Amino acid sequence: MRQLVNHLVRGNPNYVDLLAGGTRESPLGQVTGHQALAVRTTDSAVHAGDPAQSLGVDNRLDPGLVAWISEDLETIYAGLA
């Protein structure tokens, strides 16, 4: 659980500069702020169920978020490894 939390929390500062309009080389490739935020949102949503399941609480995600990820997954990760 600690590794998951560290993965999600420690990566957040990396996105601040990107959201100001910059681009950055990431482990997945060159990303813009918009794409980085979409990737981060998707990553957070995918991992959200892990701690919920561990704690025995409801792990259902917002249906609109799930629909957006499902419908735009190719666009979210376009051009990335």
GIFEN-V635709 format. One record per backbone hydrogen bond with DSSP energy under -1.0 kcal/mol. CO is the residue of the C=O (numbers start at 1). NH is the residue of the N-H. E is the energy in kcal/mol with one decimal. If there is no record, write none. Layout:
co->CO nh->NH e->E
co->CO nh->NH e->E
//
This chain:
co->1 nh->5 e->-2.4
co->2 nh->6 e->-2.7
co->3 nh->7 e->-2.3
co->4 nh->8 e->-2.2
co->5 nh->9 e->-3.0
co->6 nh->10 e->-2.2
co->9 nh->12 e->-1.2
co->11 nh->14 e->-1.1
co->12 nh->15 e->-2.0
co->15 nh->19 e->-2.0
co->17 nh->22 e->-1.3
co->18 nh->21 e->-1.8
co->24 nh->31 e->-2.6
co->26 nh->29 e->-1.2
co->28 nh->81 e->-3.3
co->29 nh->26 e->-2.0
co->31 nh->24 e->-2.0
co->32 nh->36 e->-2.8
co->33 nh->37 e->-2.5
co->34 nh->38 e->-1.9
co->35 nh->39 e->-2.7
co->36 nh->40 e->-2.8
co->37 nh->41 e->-2.6
co->38 nh->42 e->-2.3
co->39 nh->43 e->-2.9
co->40 nh->44 e->-2.6
co->41 nh->45 e->-2.4
co->42 nh->46 e->-2.7
co->43 nh->47 e->-2.1
co->44 nh->48 e->-1.1
co->47 nh->50 e->-1.2
co->48 nh->52 e->-1.2
co->49 nh->53 e->-2.6
co->50 nh->54 e->-2.2
co->51 nh->55 e->-2.3
co->52 nh->57 e->-2.6
co->62 nh->66 e->-2.3
co->63 nh->67 e->-2.4
co->64 nh->68 e->-2.3
co->65 nh->69 e->-2.5
co->66 nh->70 e->-2.6
co->67 nh->71 e->-2.8
co->68 nh->72 e->-2.2
co->72 nh->76 e->-3.0
co->73 nh->77 e->-2.0
co->77 nh->80 e->-2.0
//
